[in-house]
């Protein structure tokens, strides 16, 4: 049963990727209706990529559980090594197309944190996993961006170039913050709607709107500029004001956003990654509640048991 719980963490990560791409309509993003503002990928590209990464998330959860006798602060390098291999697998399968690089990073960190917490008999609330991610990624941005001004411009990644130009820290900053945007913006809405019986599809789209309106998107900045990002945020805020996916007017606004974003070549891919994180956190919380009989005990995941002290 305990090993099954560990395996479920990896399964939920894959489910999060599949749910994210399946949610429709998602303005400017690949979904079941169209390929959004993309010519090099479609719905099936994402499905194949997600399937190929199944073993990676199992591995992350197992790495976390295997590290449970050590402080969480030392877990990141172990997960990064697995993530490098997973990225290569993704790019090989997709012939160089970046479908899930951000999710490999974010969901890998959270799967590792969940495995670590579960092996120590800890709860799996989103807030606790976020705090573990923040501890694991402390100093990540400072380390990554400290020497950028000394490097040639052509050697910088898109994320590094955006940091120098706009000061945005992207996915690294989100992880270092403990996924604050998810905890503050999308997850409360997603929880409320799912618990009220709203479909996963509609709740995921509403989560996307919250993230875009409130947190912005580095992928839009990378393709365009700050002015276009502000425009996209305004459109998301207007769709929310009209009720999002919960009203006819809101659904019409989201559909119009999709058509508009495709014309303008706007793709909020960074927010899409956080939509997957939102679903992961929600479902892992449920997994933790179902397994709460283990709370306060060390859990046998095939590693040496440890006390539940931090």
PyMOL commands that set and color helices and strands:
alter all, ss='L'
color gray80, all
select helices_A, chain A and resi 2-22+43-52+54-66+72-74+76-94+101-119+126-136+140-145+148-150+153-155+158-166+170-176+180-195+200-215+218-223+226-241+244-246+248-264+269-290+292-294
alter helices_A, ss='H'
color red, helices_A
deselect
rebuild
show_as cartoon
